[in-house]
Amino acid sequence: MKFRRSERLVDMTHYLLEKPRILVPLSFFADRYQSAKSSISEDLTIIKETFEKRGIGTLQTVPGAAGGVKFISRTDRAEAKEAISELCTLMENPDRLLPGGYLYMTDLIGSPQVVSKVGKLLATAFADREIDTIMTVATKGIPIALTTAAYLNVPVVIVRNDSKVTEGPTVSINYVSGSQKRIQTMVLSKRSLREGANVLIVDDFMKAGGTINGMINLLKEFDASVSGIGVLVESEDTKERLVDDYVSLVKLRDVDVRSQQIKVVEGNYFSKVSLFGGD
């Protein structure tokens, strides 16, 4: 069956969006649409230009007999600014205040629209890193890790505080919680992470960084490398930060329980992401 160009463009776009970071040979599309490679190349140029113009991402071309194209999901600066500004506004709602100065964030982490934007922002931040796996700790970091993993097309491993019989043999370490100064335990199945993997650590909230520091130490037990650290929210109210090199989307600057005010500002995202002139 012969495809018209409009049909090819729609189908190719859908295929590439569904398979980010996977190298697709031109011959695959040529066979799929019964079209010449020259026509396929022209179609891919149109898709690439549209992706970049609309801030969807880009297409990377790999030359040679074993080459092809690869879709890399990325957001542009304007979209990133809008998304982070929206996060700040949502988090400043005084209805989020809980006893003890804590913030209710479950509705944000449970919103597919919000979490999808967070995942795309973090995927953009680490798009040029070598990443085999994303690691997070149960439970609130899981939705963020999964959406980031979807854009990067890598699996997720979840660190728990106790072992499950369904996990098989595990590796466990003790770590000091940075905010509570308590000794806690982290457990990860031996089968969930291969030795020498490049791991992106993702979490929803970071205060002193004790939990993230624990994950870093756990990775050493697997001889794995930390490719990066990304958090949705970092707290400014901490005397000692145990983690230095990280990317945050927003920063919790102040919580005033008496006046029912929450101050949230941009995190270090734009100063750390190389795509936007950062490190």
C-alpha positions, -999 to +999 in steps of 0.1 A: +000+000+000+014+034-011+012+062+014+006+098+005+032+123+020+007+137+045+000+102+057+037+094+059+044+126+079+017+118+105+027+082+109+065+089+110+059+116+136+039+093+158+064+065+154+093+087+164+075+103+194+067+068+207+103+056+205+126+084+217+164+079+216+160+048+194+180+047+162+157+041+132+173+033+099+160+051+068+155+018+052+129+009+078+107+039+068+114+033+031+101-002+034+072+008+057+059+034+032+072+018+000+090+051-008+125+061-020+150+070+007+153+105-009+116+111-002+120+098+034+149+122+039+128+151+028+100+141+051+124+138+081+137+173+073+102+187+076+096+168+109+129+180+123+122+216+115+087+214+129+100+197+161+126+223+167+103+252+158+076+240+182+100+231+210+091+194+208+127+182+204+150+174+175+161+146+152+197+134+153+210+120+121+236+092+123+254+088+089+267+055+074+253+021+064+242+014+100+229+050+106+195+065+107+176+090+128+169+093+165+143+115+182+155+135+212+128+150+233+136+186+244+118+217+256+127+252+245+135+280+269+101+297+266+082+265+273+105+257+302+101+292+317+063+289+314+062+254+330+084+264+359+065+296+365+033+275+366+048+252+391+058+281+414+022+295+412+007+261+420+030+255+450+024+290+465-013+282+471-017+286+509-042+256+509-011+234+506+001+242+541+000+213+565+007+212+603+044+216+610+050+238+579+049+208+555+034+212+520+008+190+504+022+180+470+003+147+462-021+164+438+008+178+417+026+145+416-007+127+408-015+150+379-005+135+345-003+170+330+020+184+357+042+153+359+045+151+322+059+187+321+083+179+350+095+147+332+102+166+300+121+194+318+143+169+336+148+148+304+159+180+286+183+188+314+201+155+310+194+147+273+232+148+264+242+125+293+249+088+290+220+073+310+211+036+313+186+038+342+167+062+364+167+056+402+143+070+427+131+062+462+096+050+470+071+065+469+065+102+458+094+102+434+081+073+413+057+093+390+084+119+383+110+091+376+086+073+353+077+103+331+114+113+329+122+077+319+095+078+292+111+108+275+146+093+278+134+058+270+152+040+299+140+018+327+134+029+364+147+012+395+130+020+429+149+020+461+128+008+491+133+009+529+126-028+533+131-060+512+103-078+495+103-115+488+093-108+452+125-088+447+149-117+452+184-111+466+190-075+476+217-050+486+211-028+516+229+001+532+223+024+562+223+061+557+217+092+577+186+112+568+198+147+562+167+165+576+159+142+606+194+129+614+181+094+618+197+062+606+176+046+579+179+017+555+179+015+517+173-017+498+176-025+461+172-058+443+205-072+428+186-079+396+173-044+391+206-027+383+235-040+362+271-035+373+287-003+359+254+013+348+250+051+343+222+062+366+202+094+368+188+100+403+154+117+404+134+127+435+105+150+443+119+170+472+154+176+486+162+194+518+197+185+531+201+157+505+205+128+529+182+105+509+200+113+476+233+109+492+222+075+504+213+065+468+247+077+457+263+054+483+240+025+473+251+029+436+287+023+447+277-012+458+269-018+422+300-001+408+275+022+390+280+058+381+259+089+388+250+106+355+231+134+372+207+143+399+173+160+393+148+172+418+114+188+415+117+210+446+147+220+467+144+236+501+164+268+507+160+264+545+190+240+552+222+246+570+242+218+555+237+205+519+250+169+515+247+171+477+263+198+455+258+190+419+221+187+411+194+203+390+162+217+406+131+230+389+118+251+418+131+263+452+110+265+484+123+298+498+100+304+528+070+290+546+052+314+570+026+294+588+012+325+607+005+345+576-003+315+555+023+324+529+045+302+508+073+316+487+085+295+458+110+307+431+128+292+402+154+266+411+189+264+395+175+248+363+185+276+338+219+281+354+227+243+352+212+232+319+238+235+291+211+239+265+201+272+281+236+285+286+243+268+320+271+244+330 
